[in-house]
Amino acid sequence: MRQLLFLAFMFVSSVTVAQSLGPFKLNASLGYASPADRSGDKDGSKGGFVYSLEPQYEIGRHLDVGVRFEQAFIQRPEVLGNIIFFDSQAKSLMSGALTLTYTVGKSTAFRPYVGGGVSFYRAAASEQQVMGAANTTLFYALPVTNKLGGLLRAGIKFWQFNVEAAYNFLDDTTVINEFTNAKLIGKNEYFSLKAGYTLGGKLH
């Protein structure tokens, strides 16, 4: 609930700034996200809804710097020894990223763009269990994911609208059982396809 209230506050504040100061703008986007590493029907990974809010500042006709807040409702693959696949208990990945976006061309109607950024990602903990020898239960507790990563993206702007594809790079989350020395891996990387609208800013 606090997270939703914070995002709502950020949205309202950013809209106010974007409408009053020309170089400032706010992009709001939503779409579909999917784990990058999937093994078909064998694993418990699932794609899902993704949304983002990104206040930006135009530092040049072609260049924007921004801060992207994103939440992707995906279930990552969690794999034990490349053999056993689990349904993740972590239901989403949240992130905050510093971004830089370069827009190509001078037309206001059609402008391709590319960009990248450095991001901090967070996902909830996830615990799995399997039956071992002599009916013993072995537990594998993946910790809360707090990791630095990066993103690359490319898209097209149509006036104030845009469509974008992005890839989010970040390391796996792992845990090793002290008795069996087997490793459970949560594969965090994901890609997204979103459509958005930009409030404020300058039309060139």
Secondary structure, DSSP 8 states (H G I E B T S, - for coil): -HHHHHHHHHHHHHHHHHHHSTTEEEEEEEEEEEESS--GGGS--B-EEEEEEEEEEESSSSEEEEEEEEEE--B--EEETTTEEE--S---EEEEEEEEEEE--S-SS-EEEEEEEEEEEEE--EEEEEE-GGG-EEEEEE--EEEEEEEEEEEEEETTEEEEEEEEE---EEEE-TTT--EEEE---EEEEEEEEEEES---
